[in-house]
Amino acid sequence: MAAFLEVKDLHGWYGESHVLHGVNFQVNEGEVLTILGRNGAGRTSTMRAIMGLIGSRKGSIKVHGKETIALPTHHIARLGLGYCPEERGIFSSLSAEENLMLPPTLAQGGMSVEQIYAMFPNLRERAHSQGTRLSGGEQQMLAVARILRTGAKLLLLDEISEGLAPVIVQKLAAMVLNLRQRGYTIVMVEQNFVFAAPLADRFLVMEHGEVIQEFTQAELPSRMDKLHEYLGV
């Protein structure tokens, strides 16, 4: 498969704090990759570095072969990348539908509002509700839906299951599988191993700002002892 994203020897800093220490991995087109690790391992910093949202970075980050390490965030987004941060970023002064329509179209092929409402029926029902009056699960759906409308084809999803009820987590799992079937490429950072395990084609484990393990879905059963050691799962 063709590589959508290639990260090589990526270093990242917040001010003088060196948080990424030579991160290496690639994500193939149409693949779901999950990044595992304890809090502080560098998972979210890696996502932010890919989007140019970290203090400073060096190394190589290629999107479809195009080097992006020196590009500003808005140029990176126009290459088809969408980032859903853990804090979601829903605007309280806007309705759910206004939140949905807020980001500009970045590339052709984004989902229409009707397609989004077909995927997320709750959002259709709550279209005119104030953004922060939505439940946590509905806000999470809205945060992902907002990216899908822009035309992004590589989704960076940070802890989308965090703090949500099991029934909502199941809906988000179905969403990830649906998006993979539609040809989206997905990178997920997850603490919820039970949620992430059946969804990913491949897994990375990070520790101290580095990738220390990489394995496929088929290799998962043989790696569980190591995962217990690294993650406490």
C-alpha positions in Angstrom: 0.0 0.0 0.0 1.1 3.6 -0.7 2.2 5.6 2.3 -0.1 8.5 3.2 2.1 9.7 6.0 5.8 9.1 6.7 7.4 10.4 9.9 11.2 10.1 10.2 13.5 11.1 13.1 10.9 13.5 14.4 12.0 15.7 17.3 9.7 18.1 19.1 9.9 20.8 21.7 7.6 22.9 23.9 10.0 25.8 24.7 13.1 24.2 26.1 11.4 20.9 26.9 12.4 18.2 24.4 9.4 15.9 24.3 9.9 13.9 21.0 13.2 12.0 20.6 13.4 10.7 17.0 9.9 9.3 16.3 9.7 7.0 13.2 6.6 5.4 11.6 4.5 5.5 8.5 0.7 5.2 7.9 -0.5 3.5 4.7 -3.5 4.8 2.7 -6.7 3.4 4.1 -5.1 2.1 7.3 -6.1 2.5 10.9 -3.1 3.0 13.1 -3.4 3.2 16.9 -0.7 4.9 19.1 -0.6 3.4 22.6 1.4 4.5 25.6 1.1 5.9 29.1 0.3 9.5 29.8 3.3 11.6 29.0 4.7 9.1 26.5 4.5 11.7 23.6 1.5 10.4 21.8 -0.5 13.7 21.7 2.7 15.7 21.0 3.3 13.5 18.0 -0.1 14.3 16.6 0.4 18.0 17.3 3.8 17.9 15.7 2.4 16.4 12.5 0.0 19.3 12.3 2.7 21.9 13.1 1.0 22.7 16.5 4.0 22.1 18.7 6.6 24.7 19.8 9.3 23.6 17.4 10.1 20.4 15.4 12.7 19.0 13.2 13.1 15.8 11.2 10.8 14.7 8.3 7.1 14.5 8.0 5.9 13.7 4.5 2.3 13.6 3.3 2.0 11.7 0.0 5.7 12.3 -0.5 5.6 16.0 0.1 7.8 17.3 2.9 5.8 19.3 5.5 8.2 19.9 8.3 8.6 23.6 7.4 4.9 24.3 6.5 2.5 26.2 8.6 -0.6 24.4 10.0 -3.1 25.8 7.5 -1.0 24.5 4.6 -0.6 21.1 6.2 -4.4 20.9 6.6 -4.9 21.6 2.9 -2.9 18.4 2.1 -5.9 16.5 3.5 -5.1 16.2 7.2 -7.7 16.8 10.0 -6.9 16.9 13.7 -9.6 16.2 16.4 -8.0 17.2 19.7 -9.0 15.7 23.0 -10.6 18.9 24.1 -12.9 18.9 21.0 -13.1 22.6 20.5 -16.9 23.0 20.3 -17.9 26.7 20.3 -20.6 27.4 23.0 -21.9 30.5 21.2 -22.8 28.5 18.0 -25.4 25.9 17.4 -24.4 22.3 16.5 -25.0 22.9 12.8 -23.1 26.3 12.9 -20.2 24.5 14.6 -20.4 21.9 11.8 -20.3 24.5 9.1 -17.5 26.6 10.6 -14.3 25.2 9.1 -13.6 26.0 5.5 -13.6 23.3 2.8 -9.9 22.2 2.4 -10.1 19.6 -0.3 -12.6 18.1 -2.7 -14.6 15.0 -1.6 -15.7 16.1 1.8 -19.0 14.7 3.2 -22.1 16.7 2.6 -24.2 17.8 5.6 -26.8 15.2 4.6 -24.2 12.4 4.6 -22.9 13.5 8.0 -26.4 13.5 9.5 -27.0 10.0 8.0 -23.9 8.8 9.8 -24.7 10.8 13.0 -28.5 10.9 13.5 -28.1 12.5 16.9 -26.5 15.6 15.3 -29.5 16.0 13.0 -31.8 16.0 16.0 -29.6 18.5 17.9 -28.8 20.7 14.9 -30.2 23.9 16.5 -29.0 23.2 20.0 -26.2 25.2 21.5 -22.9 23.4 20.9 -22.0 22.9 24.6 -25.5 21.8 25.5 -24.8 18.6 23.6 -23.8 15.5 25.6 -20.2 14.6 25.7 -20.7 11.9 23.1 -22.6 14.2 20.8 -19.9 16.8 21.1 -17.3 14.1 20.2 -19.4 13.1 17.1 -19.6 16.8 16.1 -15.9 17.3 16.5 -15.2 14.4 14.1 -18.1 15.4 11.7 -16.7 18.9 11.4 -13.4 17.4 10.0 -15.2 15.1 7.6 -17.0 18.0 5.9 -13.7 19.8 5.1 -12.5 17.0 2.8 -9.7 15.7 5.0 -8.8 12.1 4.2 -6.3 11.5 7.1 -7.9 11.8 10.5 -5.8 12.3 13.6 -8.2 11.4 16.5 -6.9 12.1 20.0 -8.6 10.1 22.8 -12.1 10.2 21.2 -13.5 7.6 23.7 -12.2 9.5 26.8 -14.8 9.8 29.5 -17.8 8.5 27.4 -20.4 6.0 28.3 -19.9 2.5 26.9 -22.9 2.8 24.5 -21.4 5.9 23.0 -18.0 4.3 22.8 -19.6 1.5 20.8 -21.1 4.1 18.4 -17.7 5.6 17.9 -16.2 2.2 17.2 -18.8 1.7 14.5 -18.0 5.2 13.1 -14.3 4.3 12.8 -15.1 1.1 11.0 -17.5 2.9 8.7 -14.8 5.5 7.8 -12.2 2.9 7.1 -14.7 1.2 4.7 -15.1 4.6 3.0 -11.3 4.7 2.4 -10.3 7.2 5.2 -6.8 6.8 6.8 -7.0 7.1 10.6 -4.4 7.6 13.3 -5.8 7.2 16.8 -4.2 8.0 20.2 -6.1 5.9 22.8 -5.9 5.0 26.5 -8.9 2.7 26.1 -7.3 -0.4 24.9 -10.6 -2.4 24.8 -12.0 0.2 22.4 -8.8 0.5 20.2 -7.8 -3.2 20.0 -10.4 -4.5 17.4 -10.2 -1.3 15.3 -6.6 -1.0 14.3 -4.6 -2.6 11.5 -1.4 -1.8 13.3 -0.3 -0.5 16.7 2.6 1.6 17.9 3.7 1.8 21.5 5.4 5.0 22.6 7.5 5.6 25.7 9.6 8.7 26.6 9.0 10.4 23.2 10.0 7.4 21.1 8.3 4.5 19.3 9.5 1.3 21.2 7.1 -1.3 19.7 5.2 -1.8 16.4 3.0 -4.7 15.5 0.0 -5.7 13.5 -3.5 -6.8 14.5 -2.5 -10.4 13.8 0.4 -10.1 16.2 -1.6 -8.6 19.0 -2.3 -11.9 20.9 1.4 -12.7 21.1 2.2 -9.1 22.3 -0.3 -8.9 25.2 2.3 -9.8 27.9 4.5 -6.9 26.7 1.5 -4.6 26.5 0.7 -5.4 30.2 4.3 -4.4 31.0 4.2 -1.2 29.0 0.7 0.0 29.6 -0.7 -1.9 32.5 -3.6 -3.2 30.4 
